Amino acid sequence: MKRYHYLVFSLHMLFLSLLFSSSYVFSGAASEMADQDTVRHKRNGILFLPILFYTPETKMAGGAAFNYYFRESGSEQSSRPSTIMPVFIYTQNKQIIVELNGDLYWNNEKMNLRGAVGYVKFPNKFYGIGHNTTEDDEENYTPRNVYFSLNYQLQVRKEIYLGAHYDFTHSEIVEVDENGLLAEKDISGSEGGTISGAGLFVNRDTRDNIFCPSCGGFYQLFVNFYRGLVGSDYDFERYNLDVRQYIPLLSIHIFALQGYVNIMKGNPPFQNVSLLGGDSLMRGYYEGRYRDKNMFVFQIEHRMPVWWRFGMAGFLGFGEVSDNISHFALKELKHSVGFGVRYSLDPQEKLNVRLDLAFGEDTSGFYITLFEAF
């Protein structure tokens, strides 16, 4: 999932937590508590959501979203609402994200259709392809993307879902460094173009909480095929496995583990290969600092409460990218280590604001955002 898709998904999760939580209030005023209770029990309504976060890729970022929510006719008031949400985000790095997002539930939440259409102008950095690029290879480029994605999933038994996915992106590279690699037009995707692909996924979710799990796990296998037959300028395939496990220890300590593998075959454009770094996979590295067709990451995090609504976390990760699975080597592993502070916006829903400081090999990153990294 690209960063801007993750941000919009995070807004949906924030909205749902506000809607269902009995403990969250914006202030201590009794009238505001009453207003919140009214919102939680309406069958439909509109909610304004301010946006504020910080990552190395965006610097300070802010914006707003308006969320229209409604429930299926005949469903219980406590059921998960369907939502339609326009979003606007602007960052200190002059990045623009405009998206219209829909998340629809029916048949007692056994069926879900999620879609997004949007426009992104995202000045970014490119260091080349491979695991041995250097800081001296850094060059700036600005893509302008129009995209559409659609996910449908069906619950086939308790905790298990099957789904189908389609995504489309038309990209233009509007600015590049004059003497950079992208200006030479030799790298796949450096001239822009269209990707269009469809695929399938299956997942099993046994977590006790989607925001900050204390036990259980999440396991997803995802495959997607991009072909000229469905309008793609690039032919490639993507195979993705995401495995997460949460282990409680001494009642208040949680060990979270994640194994993540992304394998690509064919000729993907450089923007769509595996990207190491960012606020979720290998914090401390700029997202895309290392990129190639294939990537694996292993992360472990120790989470614990400290006082009142505050908590702390320490984390360690290892990862690598490669052009071929057989070329992965232990001596080339990148590492990520760091610590963070958590503040609980909603203790009942376990919704946290996350402040992380992470270090990699000759690099570091600071993050302020919602939700745990995994």
N, C-alpha and C positions, 0 to 999 in steps of 0.2 A: 504494500500500500504506500502510495506516495505521500509526502509530508502533508500536503494540503488536504488530501482525503482523510488522513488521520486527524487533522484539526477539526474538520467538520464532523467526523464520527465522535470526537470528544465532546463537541457541543451537544450532540444528541444525547450522550450519556449524562452530561450535566443537566440537561433539560429533564430527563426522566427522573433523575435523583431529586430535583427540586419538586417535581410533580408528586412523587410518592412519599417523600420523607415527611415524617411527623416532627422531626427535631430541628430542621433547618429554618432559620428566620433571618431576615436581613437586619433587624434591630430588635431591641427588647420591647418595643411598643406593643401593647395589647392589640391595637387596631391593625397593625401590620401582621400579627400572628393570625388574626381573624381573616384577613385578606388572603393569606397563604392557604388557610384551611379551605376557603371558598374555591380557590384555584384548583386545589387537589381533587375536589369532588365534582367539578364541572365535567360534563361529557365532551365539551369542546371549548376552545378559547385560543387566545393569542398571547404569547409571552415574549418580551424583549430580553435579549441576552447580550450584555456587553462582553467584549473579548479583549484580553490582555495577556501577552506571554513574551518570553525571551528565549532565543536559541542562537548559537553561533552562526547559523545559516541565515537568520532573519534579522538579528539584533532585536531591538524592541519592536513589538508588533501589536496592533490594536485594530478594533473594528466592531461590528455589530451583527446580530442575527435576529430575525423575527420568526418565531416558531408557532405555526398554526397546528393545533392538535385536535384530534377527534377520535372517538371510539366506535367500533362496529355496533350497529343496531342490535340490541338485545344482549350485548355483553355486559359483564359486571363493571361497576365503576372503578374497581381496583385493577381491572385489566390494563395491559400495556397499551398506550394510545398510538395510533398512527400519526405521523407528523409530516408536515411540508415546511421547509425552512430555507429562505434565501439568506445568504451570508456575504458579507463584504469584509475583507481584511487588507490592511495596508501596513507595510513594514518600514523600519528605518533604512533598510537596503533598497527601498523604492520598489518592492515587490507588490504585486496586486493579485488578489484572489477574489473572484466573484463566482458564486456557485448557488444553484438551486438544487436542494436535496430533498428526496422523499423517502419515507420509511413506513410501509403499510403492513398491517397485521389483520388477519381474519381467520375464521374457523378456530376460534379459541386459541389464537396465537400459534397454531400448528403450521401456518403458512406465512411467509414473510417475503415481501418484494421491496428491495432497496435500490434506489437509483440516484444518479447525480448527473447534472449537466453544468459545465462551467467554462470560465475563461481565466487563464493565468498568464501573467507576465512576470518572470521570475529571474532577475539577474543572478548569476550563479558562478561557481568556480569549477574548472576542469583541470585535472592533473595528468591526464593521459589514461591509458588502459594498462592494467596489470598491478602486481603486488610490489613492484620495486620502483615506482615513481618517486620523485623527490619534490621538496618544497619549491625548488627552482623551476619546476615544470608548470607551476601555477599559471593559469590564464583565465581571463574573464570572458563570459559569453552570456547572452540574453536570449532565452527562448520565449516564444509566445505560443501558447497552446490553447486549443479548443478541444474539449473532451466530453465524453459521455460514457457512463458505465451503468450496468444493470446486474443485480444479483437476485436470484430467486432461490429460496430454500424451503424444504418440507421436512417436518419432523416425522421420521419413519418409526421410531420407537423412543422410549424415554432416554434423553440425553444425547441422542444421535440424530444428525440432520444430513440430508443430501441436498445438493444445490447445483445450479447452473449459473454461469457467469459470462457476460459479454462486456468488452470495453473497446472504445474507439478514441484515438487521439490524433488530431492533426497539429503538427508542430512546424513553426517557422523559426529559424535562427536569425534573429534580426540584428544582433551585434556580436562581433568576435574581436579578439585582439589581432591586430594586423599581422604580426609575425608568429602567431600561435599555430598549433597543430590543426585546429578546427578551420582556420583560414585556408589551409591547403586542400580541404574538401576530400581528403583520403580516408577519413574515419567514418564508419557506417553511422548515418544519421546526421552528419555535419551539414548536410544540405536540407535538413528538415524532412518532411514527408508525413505519411499517414500509417498508423498501425491500427489493425482491426482484428480482433480475435475472440474466440469463444472457448469455454472449457467447463469442467466439472469440479466439484469439491465435496468432501465429506468431512464432518467434524463431530467430535464427541466432547461434551463439556460437562464436567462433574464439579466445577468450582462452587464453593459456597457463596461467593460474591464476585461480581464481574469487575468491580473497581479495585479492590485490594483483597484477593483471596487469602484465606488462612489454611485451607486444605483443598484437596481435590486436584484436578488437572484439566488441561485443554489440549486437544490433539487434532490437528487439521492436516489433510492432504489435499493439494490443489494442483490441477493441471490446466494449462491454457495453450491453445494453438492459434497462431497468427498466420494467415494465408491470403494470397492474392484473390482467392475465390470469394472471400468476404470483404474485399476492398483494401487489403493491406499492401503497402509498398515493400514490406519486409516480411520474409518468411522465417519464422522461428517458433520455438516451443519453450514453455516454462513449466518446471516441476518444482513444487514447493512443499516442504514439510516443516511444520511448526509444532513442537512438543514442549509443554510447560507442566511443571509439577510443583505443588506447594506443600511443604512439610512443617507442621506445628511442632514446637519444642518448648517444654516447660510453660505451656499455656499462653505465654505472651510473645515468644520469639517465633518468627516465621522464616524458613529458608525457601526461597523461590529459585527454581532452576529452569533454564530454557535451552533447548537445542533447536537450532534453526538452519535449514539447508535450502539453498536455492540453486537449481541446476537449469541451464539454458542451452538449447541446441539450435543451430542455424546461424542466422545473421541479424541479431537484434541491433537497433540503433543504440548509440552510446548512452542516451538518456534512460534507456529501459533495461540495461544490464543490471547485475547485482551491485548494490551500493553499500559499502561498509561505512558505518558512522551514523551520526544523527542522535536524536534524543531517546531512541529505543534500542537500537542495535549497536553496541560498541560505542557508548558515550565517550566523549573526549576527542573523537575524530570528526572533522567536518564531514557531513553526509556526502558520500561520493569521493572522499579523499583517496580511497582505493576502490576501483571498480573493475569488474570483469564479468564474464559470462556466469561463472560459478562462485558460490560463497558458502561457507559454513561458519556459524557462530555458536559458542557455548557461553552462557552467562549464569552466574549465581549471585544471589543478593540476600543479605541478612537484614530483616526488618524488625524493629522493636519499638514499643511505645516508651516515652520518656516522662512526660508530665502533661497533665491536662489534655489538650488537643495536639500536643507536639510529639513527634516521633523522630527516629533516626534510621538511617540505612547505610550499609556498606556494601559495595559490589565489586565484582571481579569478572572480567570477560576475556575470552580468547577468540580470535577469528582470522580468516584469511580469504582472499579471492584468488581465482586461477582461471586460465583459459581452458583447462582440461582437468577433469577430476583426478586423473593419474598424476597431475603435477603438484598437487597439494603436498607440502612438506612441513614437518614440525619445526624445523629451524627457521621457517619464514613466518611463523605465527605472530600476529600482532596481539598486543595485550591492552586491556583497558581496566583501570582501577579508580575507585573514587568513593565518595561518601555524600550523604545528603540529609536534609532536614525535611520533615513532613509536617504539614499543618492540616488538620481535619476540618474541612468545611462542614461536613455532615458525619458525625460519629456513627450514627445508626446505619447509614448507607456506605460507610467507609470511603467517602469521597475526599481525596487528599489533594492539596496543592503541593507540588514537588519542586524542591530546590536542590539541584545536584551540581557538584563540582567533580569533574572527571579528568583523568590524565591518561594519555596514550604515549606512544613513542615520539618524544620531542613535540608534543602537542597537548592541548587541554581544551576543555569546554565547560561553560556554565549554562545551566538550564533552569528556567522557571516556567512550569506548565502544569496542567491538570493530569491526574492519574499516574499510576506506576508505569515504569518502562515496559513491563510485561507481567 
